Amino acid sequence: MQDRPAVDELLAAIEHFLDAEIVPNVPGSRGFHARVAANAVRIVRRELDLQDEHLVAEWERLDRILGPAERPANLKTLAAELRSRNEALCARIRDGHEDDLALIAEHVRETVRDKLRTTNPELLSRSAPLDRQPGVA
Amino acid sequence: MSSDRLTPEEVGERLAAFLQRHHRARSVHIDDLSLLTGGASRQTWSFDAVIQHADGKTETLPLVARADPRKGPNVMSREAEYRVLDAAVAAGVMAPRVHAMGDDSLEVPFFLMERVEGETIARRILRDDDYAAARERMPAQLGTILAAIHAVPTDDLPLQRPEQGLSPAETEVSRFEQTYRMITPDPHPAFELALRWLKRRLPPPAESTLVHGDYRMGNFIVGPEGIRSVLDWELAHVGDPMEDLGWLCVRSWRFGNDDLPTAGVGTREALFQAYESARGCAIDPEAVRWWEAFGNLRWGIITIMQARAYLDGMSRSVELATIGRRTAETEWELLNLMEDTTYA
């Protein structure tokens, strides 16, 4: 077992260093790339926090479309098998019947929403069309 | 050898020697040479050429050199880009004037064009007080400039054209689908839904015109008074003019100004009105909507291409690496655009 700081705490240190010390002091494209790098660290931190939950949810939604399958306990195996299941889903969309597509589209929407919770949660809070936002008729 | 390997000093010396031959000048020296973009698809150098002519007179030319980043096939040849720019300016389009077609001085193809001063960074154009008046004028300007681009004669230009027997829309969908299937490291169910949706709703075959191909915020040089010039013509082709209108409205080019679909500065109505009155024809908003959806798919596939440049070891850029995680943004936008209709 590793000592503190834990993974997320180390990443927070890198993020802070980039944001507070490099970005404000380095002009031009290098400063821009430091900003991009800090954002990449934020993506990694959110992914480490959310990926277990998101991969399991994706697997269970796919069960309802492709039929149930035993979910691998190991995270790496789960990711690899999800990839094959997504290839099957893609083939189904290409060749599938119209009736299937509403259910599939709802699943894809949930999966993309989860990807954005990791990569760009801010976009989710502002990009819902007006008629999907609560309180807007 | 590629021009990646030439040092800035070497690039300056070689440009000076080239210009001296080109102008039959007594001497040329290069001031303020700087690399504007070192992108995967081209390199852009900015500099001032101080030319002492044979008659003894001296002039200073603000110039830009656009060079291929490496030898071998590129998106569009620099010579084709030079000719498109030349034709566009001749037809009255606000674009940089070409200065000279290059030779092998930089070891890769290049040409020189005038440098237009102004701002290209979207964040500044959309937020800074200096550009408040420009933002007022831009929606109409974007329409009239685009109308002028679509009137440029294309018969003599070496451009990609729609495939025989296919409409421009069918050509573009099939071109990008092929690219997507060839390069994607991961399956993308959202893109499969989008391809299916787009193929079932192809816009009616339209006239073919010059299409800029990358007409968006980021490729406009803007001053406090408005747009001064349109850049980056390397994706120009012959196709459906509505493609440029749809691309201009893609959400990514609004840079956070979500309620202003035209490049983050205006409504679609203001853009359409200016375009229609300059071109004297009516826009079919459904066709533009189709091209906007297609534009999101295209941008999504481009994010995969850029991430591939990192994954394949062609570049170590942190920017190219992280752009792979922006693909989901285009998927989300596509799902929203498709939502209110059946996937028939």
Contacts between the chains, C-beta under 8 A, distances in Angstrom:
chain1	res1	chain2	res2	distance
A	32	B	319	7.8
A	33	B	317	7.6
A	33	B	318	5.4
A	33	B	319	6.1
A	36	B	318	5.3
A	36	B	319	5.2
A	36	B	322	5.6
A	37	B	318	5.0
A	39	B	322	6.6
A	40	B	318	6.4
A	40	B	321	7.2
A	40	B	322	4.8
A	40	B	325	7.9
A	43	B	322	7.2
A	43	B	325	5.8
A	83	B	186	6.7
A	83	B	187	6.8
A	86	B	186	7.5
A	86	B	187	4.2
A	86	B	189	6.1
A	87	B	187	4.7
A	89	B	187	7.3
A	89	B	189	5.0
A	89	B	192	7.9
A	90	B	187	4.7
A	90	B	188	7.4
A	90	B	189	5.6
A	90	B	192	4.7
A	93	B	189	6.1
A	93	B	192	4.0
A	93	B	193	5.8
A	93	B	196	6.2
A	94	B	192	5.9
A	94	B	195	8.0
A	94	B	196	7.1
A	98	B	342	7.5
A	98	B	343	6.6
A	98	B	344	6.3
A	101	B	193	7.4
A	101	B	343	4.3
A	102	B	343	7.5
A	104	B	189	7.2
A	104	B	193	7.4
A	105	B	193	6.1
A	105	B	335	7.2
A	105	B	338	7.7
A	105	B	343	6.6
A	107	B	189	8.0
A	108	B	189	4.8
A	108	B	190	5.2
A	108	B	193	6.2
A	108	B	331	7.8
A	108	B	335	6.7
A	109	B	335	5.3
A	111	B	189	7.4
A	112	B	190	5.7
A	112	B	328	5.7
A	112	B	331	4.7
A	112	B	332	5.2
A	112	B	335	6.2
A	113	B	332	7.4
A	115	B	328	4.0
A	115	B	331	7.6
A	116	B	328	5.4
A	116	B	329	7.0
A	116	B	332	5.9
A	119	B	325	4.4
A	119	B	326	7.2
A	119	B	328	5.5
A	119	B	329	7.6
A	120	B	325	7.9
A	120	B	326	7.5
A	120	B	328	7.4
A	120	B	329	6.1
A	123	B	329	6.0
A	123	B	332	7.1
A	124	B	332	7.8
A	126	B	256	7.9
A	126	B	258	6.1
A	127	B	251	7.3
A	127	B	258	6.5
A	127	B	332	6.7
A	127	B	333	7.3
A	127	B	336	7.1
A	128	B	336	7.8
A	129	B	336	5.7
A	129	B	339	7.6
